[in-house]
Amino acid sequence: MTVALDPTSPGARSSATGPSGATGTGTGARNLPIRLAGLVGDTDAFFGEVWNIRPASFHCRALPDAPAPADLWERDPAAQERFAAGESVCFDAPGEWLPGIADLVTALREDLWASGARAALVLSPPGTLAPPPSAEADHAFVLQLDGSSSWDLAYGRVPVTITLHRTSAVYLPPGHACPSAVGDQDSLQLVLSVQEAGAREVAERAIAAFLRAAEAAPVPRMHPAVVDEKVGWLRAQLAGLMPGQDVSALVRRALGEEPTA
C-alpha cells in the first residue's frame, strides 16, 4: 500500500495482505496482527521522510474494531451526559477492555523502540473541536475509527488541511499536537501517544544488560583506591562488547525487547 506522504493527494481505501496472510479493509480484521506497517505502509519511507520530521496522513491497512457507543457509556455513564451537552469525552486506557487496542499499543512500542506508549479513545459530537493529544512532547498517531475530522497543520511554511475518514490516520511529531474539526457525524478517534527513549535511558539499559550478561568477565581484584584502573577496565570491556555485534539487536536488548543472555 502506498504511504500518503502528500496529505493533499486523494487516496482510495484498499485491501492489504498482512503477515498472517489474512486480508482486511479497515476495522474488523480480527486475524490481522496490526503493527506499524499496518498503519503507515512503507516503514522505510516513514522513518526516512516522516518520523520526527513532519506530520503525515495515511490510509491504513487495518484498524482495531471500534466499540459501540453503548459500550463506552457502560464504561463511564457520566460521559453520556457530557457528550449530549456537546462535549468531547475521553476514555483512557481502552486496551484494558479492548484487546485489539492493547495489542496495537504493544506492537507500536516494539516497532518504534519506544520507552512507552498509551492509548485513549476520544468521542466528539458533530461540528465541534476534538481535543489535541495531551502531551506536546510525545509522538502521536490519531486513527479515525468512525466519522471524520479535519486538521490544519503546518508542513514547513505551508499550512495544509488534512481530512481523516474512517480507516485513515495522521501522525504528529512532538510539538505538532492540535485540535481537529469534527465533520457532520460523531467522530471516534483512537489517540496513540508514544514516548521516545532518550540517549541516557538507552545507555543505562545497555550498561545494565552488559553487567547482567553471562559472558561479562569478572571484575579484576584491584585496590579500591585505584579508580583510574577500574574505569579503564570498564571502558575496555564495553568497547570490546561492540565489535561483531548486531547493532540493531544490541539496541533492542538495551530497550528490553530481547533477553540479555
N, C-alpha and C positions, 0 to 999 in steps of 0.2 A: 504494500500500500504506500502511496506517495505521501510524504510529510508535507503539510500545508505550511511551508515556511513563509510564503507570501500570504498574509491574512486577508488581502483584498481579492484573492483568486477564488472562484467558486469551486466547491468540491462536492462530489456526489457520494452518498453513502454506498459502501461496497462491502462485500464479504471478504473474509480472510481466513486462511487456514492456520490454526495455532499449533503450538508444539505437540499437543495431544493428537493432532490430526483432525480434530473437530472443526466445523465451520460455523461461524456465527455472525450475525449482524446486529450491533447494538447490544442491548441488555438481553438477558435470558439465556446466554450461552453458558450454562452451568458447568459443562465439562471442559471449558476453556480456561486453563490457568492464566489469569490476566497478569502480565508483567509490564515493565516499562515499554517494551516494544509494542504491546497491545494498545498503548495509549498514543505513542508518538511515531510509530512506524520504524523508520530507519534510525536506529540509535546512534550510529556513527555520525550521521548528519546532525542529529540532535545535540550530541556532545561537542561537535566541531563548530556549529554555527549558532546554537541557541542557548545551551546551558550556561547560566551565569552571565549571559551576554545581553539578551533581549527577550521580550515577550514573543510568543508564537501561538498560533491556533492549530489544532489537529482534528482530523476525522478519525475516531477511534475504531479499532477492530472489534472491541467488545468492552462493555462496562458492567459493573456489578448490578444485580437486579435492584430496581427502585422499590422501596417499601411503599405500601398504600398509606394514604393519609390517616386512615383509621388505626393503623399500626403505630404511627407517630403519636396520635392523640392518646393512645393507650399508654405510651411511654411517659408522656407529660400532659395530663389532662388540662393544665392551666395554659398550655401553649395554644390550644384551640381557640380560647377566648381572645388571646392577644392577636392571633392570626386573623380572626374575624374582625378585629378592630383596625386592621390594616398594617400590622407589624410583621416584619420578618422574624421567624423563630429559628433558633439554632439547637440542634441535638448533638451534643458532644459524645465522643467515643461510640459511634454506632457499630463499630466492629465487635463490641461486647454482645450484640444480639443479631448481627448480620454477618455470618461467616465469610461471605464473598468480599466484604469490605475489609475484614481483618486480614484475609489472605493477600489482598492488594497492598495494604499498608506494609506487611512483612516483605512482600516482593519488591516494593519500591525502596525500602530501606536497604535490601541486599543489592539491588541493581545499581543504586546510586551511592553505595558505600557510605550511607548517611549515619550520623550518630543517633538520630531519632526521627520518627515520623508519627504523625497523628492525623485523625480524620474528624470531620464534622459534617453533618447534613444541614443545609440551610433551605428552608421553605419560605418563599416570598410571594405575597399577593400580586396580581396583575397591576401594572402601572406604577410600581414602587421601585425603590432603590434597594437592591440586595447589599448587605454589608460586605466590606472587603475582608479578605483573610486577615486574621487578627494580628499576626506578628510580622512587622516590616522586615525583620532580619531573616525570615525563613524564605526558602523557595516554596512556591505554591503551584499546585495543579488544581484547577477548578473544572470538574466534569459535570456537564449538563445532563442530568438524568431524566428530566421532564421539563416541558415548556421551553422558553427561550430567554436569552439575556444579551444585552449589548454592552460592549466595553470600549471606552475611549482611552486609548493607550498611545504612548509616545514611542515611535520607532526612530531613534536618533532625534532629529529635529522635526520630523514629520508626524503630526498626530494622525492616528488611524483608528477607525471604528471597526471592531470585530463583533460579529453576531454569532452567538452559540445556539445551536439547536440540539435536540436530543441526539445523543451519540457523538457529540463534539466536545472539545476541551480546550482550555487555554493554560499555557504555562507562564508564570510570572516570576522573574528573578527577584532576589531581595531588593526592596526599595520601590517595587512597582505595584504594590497592593493598592487597589482602588475599588470603589463600589461599582455595581453594574445595574443597568436599567432593565427591569423586567418587562417582557412583552405582554400580550393581551391574554395570557393564561398564567395559571400558577407556575412558578419556577421552583424546581427542586434541584439543588446543586450539591455535589459531593466535593468538599474542600479538603485537599490533602496538603498538609504542611510538612516540609522536610527540613530538618536541621543538619547542615553540612558539618562534617567533622573538621575541627581545626588542626593545624600542624602540631600543636602541643599535645592534643589528645591522641593523634596518630603515633607520635613519638613515644608518649608514655605507654601506650598499649604495646608498641613494638618492643620496648625495653622490657616490659613485664613478660611478654611472650618469650623473649630471649632468656630471661632469668629462669623461666619455668621449663625451658626446652631440655629434653633428656640429653642432647649432645653437648650442652654447655660444659666447658671444662671447669674443674674445681678451682675455687679462688686460691691462689698461691699463699703459703704461710709467710706473710710479710709483717714486719713490725708495724703496729697501728700508727705510729708517728710518720711512717714513710708514705705520705699521701700521694706524692707525685708518682711513685711506683704503681700504686693501686689504680690511679687514674689512667696511667699509661697502659696497664694491663687491660682495663675495661675498654679503652679505646681500641686497642689491638684486637680484642675479642669481637667487638661489634663490627669492626671493619672486616674481619675475617668471615663474618656471617654473610656478607653480601655477595662475594664472587660466586658465580654459578647458580645464584638464586633466581627463581621465577619471581620477578619484582611484583607482578600482579598478585600472585599467591601470597607473597610476603605482606602486602598491604591488606589483603583480605584477612590474613591471620591477625594482623595488628588491630583490625576492626572487629575481631571476634567472630568472623564468619567461617573460619576453619579451625580445626584442632591444632594445637601447637606441637604435638608430639604423637 
